[in-house]
Amino acid sequence: MPPVTRGIIVANVVLYLAQAWGAEAPLILNLALWPLGSSSIGAGFEPWQLLTYAFLHGGLAHIGLNMLALWMFGSDVERTLGSQRFLRYYAVCIIAAGLAQLAVSTLIGGEPYPTLGASGGVFGVLLAFAVFFPRRIIMLLFPPIPMPAWLFVTLYAIVELVLGVTGSQEGVAHFAHLGGMVGGWVMLRRWQREA
């Protein structure tokens, strides 16, 4: 496994263990992404949260699926981009996902709640994988259907958009996922123009 992918996974696991062993409240309060204007509840937005929220998770399945996807797709993307470029790419995806979530939470309003998880970065990595390896076959688990990476990522983005617009899966930051993909797309296009 390349060093940046490995380092991101290790950092996520360490912080998840810290959450599980009693540090969850202060970590969520200080490192999760809080909506703008939420300081009245004792927690509020801070700029560093646009990066740190991606290293916290809401449960074993949450971190397990994110780290599995990062391991499966991030290794090939890091080998393609190189470690330094991959780290920058992942950071841009996380920040773009956080900004998308802040925009949506500001528009919708309601009770402020924290956003956490590496999904925005993972969705950016999925996009890069589909761009670099569009014809590589991905086998879904449920249902077990093989499909090329470009189709898998396109369908996944459509599902995220539908779920986000309809609000039918509460508690999942669908627009953050899409924001990670958009941030990744912008970064890849920029690098393509510079080449």
C-alpha positions in Angstrom: 0.0 0.0 0.0 1.4 3.4 -0.9 2.5 5.7 2.0 -0.2 8.4 1.8 -3.0 6.0 1.5 -1.6 4.0 4.4 -1.1 7.1 6.5 -4.6 8.4 5.9 -6.0 5.0 6.9 -3.8 4.8 10.1 -4.8 8.4 11.1 -8.5 7.6 10.7 -8.2 4.4 12.7 -6.2 6.1 15.5 -8.8 8.8 15.8 -11.7 6.3 15.7 -10.1 4.4 18.5 -9.7 7.7 20.5 -13.4 8.3 19.9 -14.3 4.8 21.1 -12.1 5.0 24.2 -13.8 8.1 25.7 -12.6 11.1 23.7 -15.6 11.2 21.4 -17.3 14.3 22.9 -14.2 16.7 22.8 -13.2 15.4 19.4 -16.7 15.9 17.9 -16.9 19.3 19.6 -13.6 20.6 18.2 -12.8 18.6 15.1 -16.2 17.7 13.5 -17.5 20.1 10.8 -20.1 22.3 12.5 -22.5 24.5 10.4 -21.9 28.2 10.2 -23.7 30.1 13.0 -23.9 27.1 15.3 -21.9 28.5 18.1 -25.0 29.2 20.2 -25.1 25.5 21.0 -21.6 25.4 22.5 -20.0 24.2 19.3 -19.3 26.3 16.2 -17.5 26.3 12.9 -13.7 26.7 12.9 -11.6 26.8 9.7 -9.6 23.7 10.6 -12.7 21.6 10.7 -12.7 21.7 6.9 -9.9 19.1 7.1 -10.3 17.5 10.6 -13.9 16.3 10.2 -12.7 13.7 7.6 -10.8 11.8 10.3 -13.8 11.2 12.6 -16.5 8.6 12.0 -19.9 7.7 13.3 -19.5 4.0 13.8 -17.6 0.9 12.9 -19.5 0.4 9.6 -18.9 4.1 8.7 -15.1 3.9 9.1 -14.9 0.3 7.8 -16.6 1.1 4.5 -14.7 4.4 4.0 -11.3 2.8 4.7 -12.1 -0.3 2.6 -12.9 2.0 -0.3 -9.8 4.1 0.3 -7.6 1.0 0.4 -9.3 -0.5 -2.8 -9.2 2.6 -4.9 -6.7 5.0 -3.3 -3.7 2.8 -3.8 -4.0 2.8 -7.6 -4.8 6.5 -7.7 -1.8 7.3 -5.5 0.5 5.2 -7.7 -0.9 7.1 -10.7 -0.6 10.6 -9.3 2.4 10.1 -7.0 2.2 10.5 -3.2 2.5 14.3 -3.0 0.0 15.0 -5.6 -2.4 12.4 -4.2 -2.2 14.0 -0.8 -3.1 17.4 -2.3 -5.9 15.8 -4.3 -7.4 14.1 -1.3 -7.2 17.3 0.8 -8.9 19.3 -2.0 -11.7 16.7 -2.1 -12.2 16.8 1.6 -12.3 20.6 1.6 -14.7 20.8 -1.3 -16.9 18.2 0.4 -16.9 20.3 3.6 -17.7 23.5 1.7 -20.6 21.8 -0.1 -21.9 20.5 3.3 -21.7 24.0 4.8 -23.5 25.5 1.8 -26.3 22.9 2.0 -26.7 23.2 5.8 -26.8 27.0 5.5 -29.6 26.8 2.9 -31.6 24.2 4.7 -31.2 25.5 8.2 -32.7 23.5 11.0 -31.0 22.0 14.1 -27.2 22.2 13.8 -25.5 18.9 13.7 -21.8 18.0 13.1 -20.6 16.4 9.9 -17.9 13.8 10.1 -16.3 11.1 7.9 -13.9 10.6 5.1 -16.6 10.0 2.5 -16.1 13.2 0.6 -12.4 12.4 0.1 -13.3 8.8 -0.8 -15.8 10.0 -3.4 -13.1 12.1 -4.9 -10.8 9.1 -5.0 -13.6 7.1 -6.7 -13.9 9.8 -9.4 -10.1 9.7 -10.0 -10.1 5.9 -10.2 -12.9 6.1 -12.9 -11.0 8.7 -14.8 -7.7 6.8 -14.7 -9.1 3.3 -15.0 -12.5 3.7 -16.7 -12.7 0.2 -18.1 -11.5 -1.6 -15.0 -14.3 -3.9 -13.8 -15.7 -3.4 -10.3 -17.8 -6.2 -8.8 -20.6 -4.9 -6.6 -21.3 -6.8 -3.4 -25.1 -6.3 -3.4 -26.2 -7.3 -6.0 -23.1 -9.0 -7.4 -23.0 -7.2 -10.8 -19.8 -6.5 -12.6 -19.5 -3.1 -14.3 -16.8 -0.8 -15.6 -15.5 1.8 -13.2 -16.8 4.8 -15.2 -20.4 3.3 -15.1 -20.2 2.4 -11.4 -19.0 5.9 -10.4 -21.6 7.6 -12.7 -24.4 5.6 -11.3 -23.2 6.1 -7.7 -23.1 9.9 -8.3 -26.7 9.8 -9.7 -27.9 7.9 -6.7 -26.2 10.3 -4.3 -27.8 13.3 -6.1 -31.3 11.7 -6.0 -30.9 10.8 -2.3 -29.7 14.3 -1.5 -32.5 16.1 -3.4 -35.2 13.8 -2.0 -33.8 13.7 1.5 -34.8 10.1 1.7 -31.7 9.0 3.7 -31.4 11.3 6.7 -28.1 11.6 8.5 -26.0 11.1 5.3 -24.2 14.1 3.8 -25.0 13.3 0.2 -24.0 16.7 -1.1 -20.7 16.5 0.7 -20.0 13.3 -1.2 -20.9 15.1 -4.5 -18.8 18.1 -3.4 -15.8 15.8 -3.0 -16.3 14.5 -6.5 -16.7 18.0 -7.9 -13.5 19.2 -6.1 -11.6 16.2 -7.5 -12.9 16.9 -11.0 -11.8 20.5 -10.8 -8.3 19.4 -9.6 -7.9 16.8 -12.3 -9.0 19.2 -15.0 -6.5 21.8 -13.7 -3.6 19.4 -13.8 -4.7 18.2 -17.3 -4.6 21.8 -18.5 -1.1 22.3 -16.9 0.3 19.2 -18.6 
